[in-house]
Amino acid sequence: MKSKIQSAFDKCKKENRPALITYVVAADPNKKKSLEILKSISSDVDICEIGFPHSTPIGDGGQIQTSSHRSINNGFKMNDIFKIVKKYKYLKNAKPVIIMGYYNMIYRYGETRFLKKCKNVGVDGIICVDLPWPENKNFSKKCKKSSVNFIQLLSPTTNRLRMKKIIKDSHDMIYYISMLSTTGGKLKILPKKLLQKYNEIKRICKNKNLVIGFGITDKNIKKLRSADGLVVGSLLCKTISNSLKNGQNPVTMIRKIVNTLRGKIA
């Protein structure tokens, strides 16, 4: 049976555009508004990434760390992300959901318990930042048995042999980290150069959905629209921070920026 993630990419390809994938941290700025944000952007996004906050992240830049800090201060617990996903999935126009975080939190929660929860509330995929291939092979297989996509990661330093092995073990989506940096950094190469590297990888994984993340903003997203999908996260976390600082409604401000992003890749 085709996954909802695959169906989302198929729809985008028919419309000749990349999938718009947004990332926000669960329970930021609070549990209620976190859900409201997802609902407000659902008509414009194709896939929603929701992060579970971590106090000592290895891949998150300043903007996402700030969001995670707010979430943790609000009393975030692992079950909160499942409650948010479950309520979001009640929407008629709910999109596939990928939850993103760190393996030690999954390990402490218990892999079997975690995947059972994912399946029950409608989680479609998992990105586990600190569980690379081949260490993720067993967990990836468990995900597949639970009908949950495990999203493999590639980076600019992944050599060709390793890349082929990772692609072979991947599910419906592969995440290409655009640069050697934490999230939120300025794109270090021109979009044209990034797409050249992207297309080299794409020739190896023609039948897989390859998305680009890290450094994607409203300023460069249009130049990267030939990719299968584009992930925007730090810009949204920054928007939440700025709206709180300026006394604005973060739900309204996020909806506006996501609508702008969608317009640029339409």
C-alpha positions, 0 to 999 in steps of 0.5 A, spaced: 500 500 500 502 506 498 504 511 503 501 518 505 508 521 504 509 517 497 502 520 495 504 527 497 510 527 492 506 524 487 501 529 487 506 535 487 510 531 481 503 532 477 503 539 479 510 540 477 512 543 483 516 541 489 513 538 496 513 544 501 515 541 507 515 545 514 518 544 520 516 546 527 517 544 534 512 541 538 509 545 544 512 552 541 510 557 543 505 553 547 501 546 546 495 550 544 498 554 539 502 549 536 496 545 534 493 552 531 499 553 527 499 546 524 492 547 522 493 554 520 498 552 515 495 545 513 492 547 506 499 550 504 504 545 506 505 538 503 508 534 509 509 537 516 515 536 520 514 536 528 520 536 532 520 533 539 525 538 543 531 536 546 536 540 551 542 538 548 541 537 540 547 536 535 544 538 529 539 544 531 541 551 530 540 557 534 533 558 532 530 551 533 534 551 540 530 557 542 523 554 540 526 547 543 527 551 550 520 555 550 517 548 549 521 544 554 520 550 559 512 549 557 513 542 560 513 538 554 513 531 555 514 525 549 506 524 550 505 531 548 507 530 541 503 524 540 497 528 542 498 534 538 499 529 532 492 525 533 488 532 534 491 535 527 490 528 524 482 529 525 483 535 520 480 533 513 486 536 510 491 534 514 497 532 511 503 527 512 506 528 519 514 526 520 516 527 527 524 529 528 528 528 534 534 524 537 534 517 538 536 517 546 529 520 547 526 514 543 530 509 546 528 512 553 521 511 551 522 504 548 522 503 541 516 498 541 512 503 545 514 509 541 512 506 534 506 503 537 504 510 539 506 513 532 502 508 528 496 509 533 496 517 532 498 517 525 505 519 524 507 517 517 515 518 518 521 519 523 527 523 522 532 521 527 538 525 527 543 522 531 542 515 528 546 514 522 546 508 517 548 503 518 546 503 526 539 505 524 538 499 520 534 495 525 530 501 527 529 502 520 526 495 519 522 496 525 519 502 523 517 499 516 513 493 519 509 499 523 508 502 516 512 508 518 517 511 514 524 512 516 527 518 513 535 516 511 540 522 511 545 524 506 550 530 507 555 533 502 561 528 505 557 522 504 561 518 499 558 515 493 559 507 495 556 509 502 550 513 499 548 507 494 548 503 501 544 508 504 539 509 498 538 502 498 536 501 505 531 508 504 524 508 504 520 513 500 524 519 502 531 521 503 533 528 506 539 531 503 543 536 508 545 541 504 551 544 508 556 542 513 552 546 519 547 546 524 540 548 522 539 556 520 545 557 517 546 561 511 546 557 505 554 556 503 553 555 496 549 558 490 543 555 489 545 553 482 551 549 485 547 546 490 542 543 485 548 540 481 550 536 487 543 534 488 542 532 481 548 528 482 545 524 487 538 524 484 541 520 478 543 514 483 536 514 486 531 516 481 526 512 484 526 515 491 524 522 493 530 526 495 528 533 499 533 538 501 534 541 508 538 546 511 539 553 509 532 554 505 528 560 506 523 565 502 529 568 499 532 562 495 526 557 495 524 559 488 531 558 485 531 550 488 524 549 486 526 543 481 528 539 487 523 533 489 521 537 496 524 543 500 524 543 508 523 550 511 524 550 519 529 555 522 525 561 518 519 558 521 522 558 528 525 565 527 518 567 525 515 565 532 520 568 536 519 575 532 512 575 533 512 573 540 517 579 541 513 584 537 506 582 541 504 579 534 500 572 534 505 567 532 499 563 528 497 569 524 505 570 522 506 563 521 500 562 516 503 568 512 510 566 511 508 559 509 503 562 504 508 566 501 513 560 501 508 556 497 507 562 492 514 562 490 514 554 488 507 554 485 
